[in-house]
Amino acid sequence: MTDDLDVRVVDSVHDVNENQWNNLVEQSDLGSVFHRHGWLALVEEYVPESRPLHVVVSKKGNPVGVLPNFAGPIYLPTATRFGNRLPLRELVSIDPGFGGPVVSTDERDCLELLFDALADETGIGTLYHAIRTNDLGYVRYGKWLARRGYEPTLVNCRFRIPLDDDWPTLKAEMQSGRRRALRQADEDGVEVVERSLDRSTATDLYDDYVANVERVGGVPYEQPFFEALLTEFSDRVRVFTAVHDGEPVGSYVDILDDEQETVHFYFSAIPDEDCFSHHPSEVLHRRGIRWALDHGYRYYDFGATGAHFDETVFRYKSRYGGEAVPTLQWRKGHSRVGWPAFKLGRNVYQKATY
């Protein structure tokens, strides 16, 4: 192992120089917007009960490897409040967002140092450590993670469109129902405007965002995180709103992942089901795709969905003509009693709902 590598665990991203951290992320093939210092600071400050536990490997004072993590309540799909009360915690790289190790040099040595240091810090209160990535390049660590006891999971994916062609060509590859919805929206006079990124816009959108999340059975982020995203992280965010007869009928929050040359559709804020008659989803995705094309991005990402051919969201997103991209995930249990019990409960849940 290289003698000039130093490792430390920090409980705040602010303990590491922002420029040095971001330079590592920008130089790495696997770095993403969610690895950036600003995103991690946002989560640290505005996501309650999310405790940072980042591992940093440095060489001559400069970070050459990082593994960002957040410890928080165990996510139980049908029992969120119960999960919040459990004495055990999950450790995730990264939530919200996508994570995984980012290394620039001495790859094998850096990985060993990152994961050894993390294992020393997990303690008896950690149920498991999870790595959730958004780059297929992380498959390079599949065997290495398996050797350390991590188990792969492939139950989620995303749809994305490679932006190699112009808009007419991309539109022609969409399912006919999507093209028909766009024509109907245009005939109905639906327009899309780009919103200013300030607290007033965030406040206006938040109730619509909450209504949207609760309508599909999700748990919304609290308002301070949503507002900070649109203000403190504004250089990496765009907000588009669909308008009909002067009234908003839905908005999308997109995140700009310059590191991966991708525009991510991230938050939906469609206030009620009546708005769907104006086809806000179709016109907002169209605006996002065309914006990404105009600004030189390689991909437009439609966001996460369960990897099941018969699920509504999976089928809906597939109709835009994108490619299904697996969300590579690994988990390793750390509680001798809690982890087997959790796996048993997870298997029961999967058999009942998948």
N, C-alpha and C positions, 0 to 999 in steps of 0.2 A: 504494500500500500504506500502511496506517495506521502513522504514525510512533510511536505510543505502545504498539505491540505488541513484546514482547521474546520471543525464542525461545531455548531451551537444551535440551541433551540430557543426561539424567542416567542414571547406571548403578545407581541404587537409588531405589525409590519413597520411601524414607525421607528423600531429599533435598528432598521437597516436603511442605508442611504437610498432615497427614492430613485435618483438617477442611475446608480449602480444596479439596483434591482431591475429597473425597466430596461436597461441596456442588455442585461442577460436575457430577459424575455424576448426582446426584439432580435437578438442575434441567434437564438435557438430556433431550430426547425419546428419544435413542438410548442413554443410559447404562444399564448393567445391573449386576447383582451382580458380574459378572466384571471390570468396570472398577474396582471399588471398591479403595481403598487396601489394605484388609485381605486381599483375594484376591491382589493382586499381591505383597504382602509374603509371603504363604504360598508362592506359587510361587518367589519369589526365594530364600527360605530353605530350602525342603525339596524342590525338584525339582533333582537334580544336573545339572550341565552346562547349566543354563538361565541365561543371562546377560542381565540386564535392559538394555534400550536404549530408554528412554522419552523421548519428545519432548514438551515443555511450552511452550505459548505463554501469556504472562502480560500483563495489562493493569493498570498501576498496582499491581503486586505480587501480583495475584490471578490464578490460572490461569483462562483462558477457552477453552483448547483443549488436549487431550492426545491422544497417540497411543502407547499402551503397546505394547511389543514385547519378545519374548524371543528371543535367539539360542541355537541348540542344534544337536545333530546332525541330519543330514538323515534324515527318516523314509522308509524304504524298506520297504514292506509285507512282503516276503518275505526281507529281508536286513537286519534291524535292527542286528546287530553290525557288518556291513560299513559301514552308514551312519554308525555311531558312530566309525569309524576314518578316514573321509574327511577331508581337510584343509579342505574347505569346510563352511560352516554355513548353515542356513536361519534366516531371521528371520521370526517369526510374531507376529501380533497377534490373539489371545493364545493361548498353549498352555501348560497346559490351560485350557479355557474358550473364550470367544468375545470378539472385540475389535472393532477399527475405531476411527476417530477420533471423539472426543466434543468438540463445539464449542458454545459458548453465545452467541457474538456475533461480528460481523465474519467471517462464515463463509468467504467466499472468501479473504480475506487470511490467516486462521488456517490454512486447509487448505494454502495455498501455503507458508507458513512451516513447518508441520509436516513436509510431505513433502520440501521442499528440504533441511531440516536432517537428515532421516533419510538422504537420498541422499548427503549429505556424509560420513555416518558409516559407511556400509555397508562400504566397503573391498573389496579384491580377494578376501577370504576368504568373502564372502557369495555363495551360489549364487543365492538369490532372496529376495524379500520377499513374504509371503503375508498377506492380510487375511481372517479368517474371522469371520463375523458371525452373530448369531441374531435379527436384527430386519430385517424386510422394508423398514423405513424406509431402510435403507442403499442401496436401489436409487436414491435421489436422487443418489448419487455415481457411478453407472454410467458416464456419458459423461465426467465429469471424470477418473475413473481411467483410462478408455480413452485419453484424450488424453496421459496420462503414461506410457503403455506397459503398463498392467496388463491382464491377460487374465482374463475371467470363467470360473468353473468351477461347474457345476451337477450334481455327481455324488453329493451327499449331501442329506439332508433330515431333518426331524423330524416326528413326529406329535404333535398337541396337541388337547386338547378345550377349546373355549370353555365357560366355566362360567356360561352364561346361563340354564340350567334347573336344576331340582332333581335330586337323585340318581335317583329313580325314572325320570324322563324320560331322563337320560343313560344309565342302565342299559338301558332299552328300546331305545336306538339301537345298542347293542353287538351284534356277531354272536352268533348263538344258542349257539355253542360256548363263548364267554366266559361267558355267563349260566349255562349248564349247569355249567361248572367252578365258578362261585361257589356254586351250589346244592349241589354235591357236597362242596365244602370245608366249607360250613356243616353239612351232614349228618354230616360226618366229625369235627366238633368243632374245626376249625382256628380259632384266635383270633389277633388281631394286637395287639401291645403296643407302646407307644412307649418307646424306650430312653433312659436318661439319657445325656447327652453328656459323657463323661469318658474318660480314657486306658484304663480297664479295659474299657469297652465297645468302644473302638477295637481293643484287643489281641484281644478275643474274636472280633471280626468279621474281622480282617485275613486269617487263613488261609482263611476261607470266601470272601472277596473274591478272593484270589489263585487259589483253585481254580476259581472262576467264570470269571475272565478267561482263565486258561490253557485251560479247557475249550473256549472259543470261539476259541482261537488268538490271543489278544491279549497285550499286555505290561503287567503291573500296575505301578502306581506303588509306590514303595518305602514301607515302613511308616512312617517319620517323617512323610511328607506325609499319609498316611491318618490318622494319629493327630492331627496338628496340625489337620486339617480339622474333626475332631469336638471339638476342645478350644479352640483359638485362634480358630476361626471359628464357634463354636457358635451364635451368635445368628442365623445364616443357614442352619442345618442342622437337619434332623429325621431320626431313624432309627426305622424301624418293623421289627418282627420278627414273623414268622408262627410260631406255636407249635402243636404237635400232641402231645397226651398229655404235656405238660410239657417237650417237647424242641423246640428251634428247628429249623425246616425252611427258613429263608431270611430274609434281611433286605434292605431297600432303604435307601439313603442319598439323601435328597431335599435339594435346595438351594433356598432361598427367595430368589427374585428380586423383591424389593419394587419395584425401579425399573421393571420390566416387568410387575408384577402377575402373576407366574408362579411356580408350583412345578415345579421341574425334577426328574424322576427322573434320578439321576446315576450311582450305583454300585449294582451288584447283588452280593449275597453269599449265594449259594445253594450250599451245600457240595458236593453230589453229585447225580447224576441221579435217585437214588431219591426225593429230596425232591419231585420234580415230581408224583408221584402224589397229593400233598396240595394241589396247585394254589397254591403260595405266590405266584407272580407275579400271579395274578388277585386274590387277597385283599389283597396289598400295594398294588397299583395302586388297588383300591377304597378302601383306607384313605387313600391319598394324595389321591385325588380328593375324598373326603368331607372330609378335613382342609382342603383348599384351599377348598372351598365354605364350610365353617364359618368360615373366617378371611378371607373376602372377596376372594380372588384371582380374576383374570379367566380364567386358563388353567392347565391341567395339561399339562405337556410330558413325553412318553414317552421323550425322548432321541433321540440320533442314530441314523441307519441309512443304508445305501446307497440311492440313489434308483433302485431297480430293482424293477419289479412282480413279478418272479419269485423274489426273494430271500426266504429264510425269515423273517428279522427284519422286513423290510418288510411281508410279508403278515401276520405275527403282530400287529404293532402296528396295522395298519390295521383289524383286527377289533374294536378297542375303539371304533370309530366316530369317531375323530378326523380332523382335516384334515391333509393333507400340506403342510408348510411348507418351501420350499427353504432350504437353508443357503447364503446368498450368500457366495461366495469369489472373491478376485482374487489373481493372482500376477504378479510382474514379475521377470524374470531380471536378474541383475547380473554374472554371469560369462560372458564372451564365448565361452569354450570349454566350460565345465561346463554352462551352461544348455541349449544345443542338444543336448548329449549326454544330459542328464537328460530332456528332452522326448522324445527318440527312445526312450529306455528306458521312459518312462512310456507312450508309445503302444503299444509292444510288450506291456507288461504289461496294458494295458486291453483290447487285442484278445484276449489269451489268457484273461483272467479275467472281463471284463464280459459 
